[in-house]
């Protein structure tokens, strides 16, 4: 959680401030940890989300053909639609999903309407390291962000920095999140969606 056991310096400050209570910035955030994780379990899919194997696609067709399909993107990156055949979706952005499937269906049918959406996103593994309460590998949702990964790992430890949370992808540092900007100003612009095998490192 974001309320770790107080470190030696925090205990010293608390003794000086007694009987007043001094809380670490972000301590109240921990009380809402479960609610935040539940709220982010099924967030709205952003237009730039890239489909990958394991994602589940809902397709509804009506007009000259009626169908209500629930299809999983297979290991080759395709879904297979009855009477239409395979449709390659791996690498397709969510904003393009309707167009890609519609173009494929139009090769077989005419005068139809189509609606598509994502039902379930494949979980991904990320790593949370550094000064964190429970470092390790975590399986998070397909749209999990840096904040959700931190909450899953119990948040920064007493020695961890709320101002230096790096996202590393391979050898590159692709983003740095300053939780003060989120906690004090509500700015989540740097709280990006993680990719499989990303490392979230708390300084």
C-alpha positions in Angstrom: 0.0 0.0 0.0 1.0 3.6 -0.2 1.2 3.8 3.6 4.3 1.7 4.4 5.6 1.2 7.9 7.3 4.5 8.9 11.0 4.7 8.6 13.4 5.9 11.3 13.2 9.5 10.1 9.4 9.5 10.0 9.3 8.0 13.5 11.6 10.8 14.7 9.4 13.5 13.2 6.3 11.9 14.7 7.9 12.0 18.2 8.7 15.7 17.8 5.2 16.5 16.6 3.3 14.4 19.2 0.5 14.5 20.1 -0.3 15.8 16.6 -0.3 13.2 13.9 1.8 13.7 10.8 1.0 11.5 7.8 3.2 10.7 4.9 2.0 12.3 1.7 -0.1 9.7 -0.1 -0.9 7.6 3.0 -4.7 8.1 2.5 -4.4 6.8 -1.0 -3.8 3.3 0.4 -7.2 3.2 2.0 -8.8 3.2 -1.4 -6.4 0.6 -2.9 -9.0 -2.1 -3.5 -11.5 0.3 -5.0 -8.9 1.7 -7.3 -7.9 -1.8 -8.5 -11.5 -2.8 -9.1 -12.2 0.5 -11.0 -9.2 -0.1 -13.3 -10.0 -3.8 -13.9 -12.3 -2.9 -16.8 -11.5 0.6 -17.9 -12.6 2.1 -21.3 -10.4 0.8 -24.1 -8.3 3.7 -25.5 -8.4 4.1 -29.3 -4.6 3.4 -29.7 -4.8 0.1 -27.9 -3.1 -2.5 -30.1 -4.8 -5.9 -30.3 -2.8 -9.0 -29.6 -3.3 -12.8 -29.2 -5.6 -13.6 -26.3 -7.8 -10.6 -26.7 -11.5 -11.4 -27.0 -13.5 -9.6 -29.7 -17.3 -9.1 -29.8 -18.8 -8.8 -33.3 -22.5 -8.2 -34.0 -23.8 -8.2 -37.6 -27.3 -7.5 -38.8 -29.0 -6.8 -42.1 -28.3 -9.3 -44.9 -26.6 -11.5 -42.3 -27.3 -11.8 -38.6 -24.6 -12.9 -36.2 -23.6 -12.3 -32.6 -20.0 -13.6 -32.2 -17.5 -13.8 -29.4 -14.0 -14.6 -30.8 -10.6 -14.8 -29.3 -7.5 -13.6 -31.2 -5.4 -16.8 -31.7 -1.7 -17.3 -31.5 -1.3 -16.4 -35.2 -3.1 -13.1 -34.5 -6.3 -14.0 -36.2 -10.0 -14.5 -35.5 -12.0 -16.9 -37.6 -15.6 -15.8 -38.5 -18.1 -18.4 -39.7 -18.8 -18.1 -43.5 -16.2 -15.3 -43.7 -13.0 -16.9 -42.7 -9.9 -15.6 -40.9 -9.3 -11.9 -40.1 -5.8 -10.8 -39.1 -6.1 -8.5 -36.1 -2.8 -8.6 -34.3 -1.2 -5.2 -34.5 -4.5 -3.5 -35.3 -5.5 -0.5 -33.2 -8.8 -0.6 -31.4 -9.9 2.5 -33.3 -9.5 0.5 -36.6 -11.1 -2.7 -35.4 -14.6 -2.0 -36.8 -13.2 -1.0 -40.2 -10.8 -4.0 -40.6 -13.6 -6.5 -39.8 -16.1 -4.7 -41.9 -13.8 -4.7 -44.9 -13.3 -8.5 -44.6 -17.0 -9.2 -44.2 -17.8 -7.0 -47.2 -15.9 -9.5 -49.4 -18.6 -12.0 -48.7 -21.8 -10.1 -47.8 -23.5 -6.8 -48.8 -26.0 -4.6 -47.1 -25.1 -5.3 -43.5 -24.4 -3.3 -40.4 -21.6 -4.1 -37.9 -20.7 -3.4 -34.4 -17.4 -4.5 -32.7 -15.9 -4.1 -29.2 -13.4 -5.8 -26.9 -14.8 -8.1 -24.2 -11.7 -9.2 -22.5 -8.1 -8.2 -22.7 -5.3 -10.7 -22.2 -3.4 -10.3 -18.9 0.2 -9.3 -19.1 3.3 -9.8 -16.8 5.2 -6.8 -15.6 7.9 -6.4 -13.0 7.9 -4.0 -10.0 11.4 -3.4 -8.6 13.4 -1.0 -6.4 12.2 0.4 -3.1 8.8 -1.2 -3.1 6.9 -3.1 -0.4 6.5 -6.3 -2.4 8.9 -6.4 -5.4 8.4 -9.1 -8.0 6.6 -10.1 -11.2 2.8 -9.4 -11.4 0.1 -10.4 -13.7 -2.0 -7.3 -14.5 -4.9 -6.5 -16.8 -4.4 -5.6 -20.4 -4.9 -1.9 -19.8 -3.0 -1.7 -16.4 -1.1 1.5 -15.8 2.0 2.3 -13.7 -0.2 3.3 -10.7 -2.1 0.0 -10.8 1.2 -2.0 -10.9 2.4 0.0 -7.9 -0.8 -0.7 -6.0 -0.5 -4.4 -6.8 3.0 -4.5 -5.4 2.0 -2.6 -2.2 3.3 0.8 -3.2 6.7 2.4 -2.4 8.4 1.4 0.8 9.3 3.9 3.5 12.6 4.5 1.7 10.9 4.6 -1.7 10.5 7.8 -3.7 7.1 9.0 -4.8 8.8 11.3 -7.2 11.0 8.9 -9.2 9.0 6.0 -10.6 10.6 4.9 -13.9 9.1 2.7 -16.6 11.8 0.6 -18.4 11.2 -1.3 -21.6 14.2 -3.4 -22.4 17.3 -1.2 -22.0 15.3 2.0 -22.4 13.7 4.2 -19.8 10.4 5.2 -21.6 8.7 7.3 -18.9 9.1 8.7 -15.4 6.1 9.2 -13.1 6.0 11.8 -10.4 3.3 10.7 -8.0 3.3 14.2 -6.4 1.8 15.5 -9.6 -1.0 12.9 -9.3 -1.6 13.2 -5.6 -1.5 17.0 -5.4 -2.6 18.1 -8.8 -4.6 15.1 -10.1 -2.3 14.9 -13.2 -2.2 11.3 -14.5 -0.9 12.2 -18.0 2.4 10.2 -17.2 0.5 7.2 -15.8 0.8 5.3 -19.1 -0.5 1.9 -20.0 2.2 -0.7 -19.5 3.4 -3.2 -22.1 4.2 -6.9 -21.4 7.5 -7.4 -19.5 7.8 -3.6 -18.7 9.7 -2.9 -15.5 8.3 -0.3 -13.0 11.2 0.8 -10.8 10.8 2.9 -7.7 13.9 4.9 -6.9 
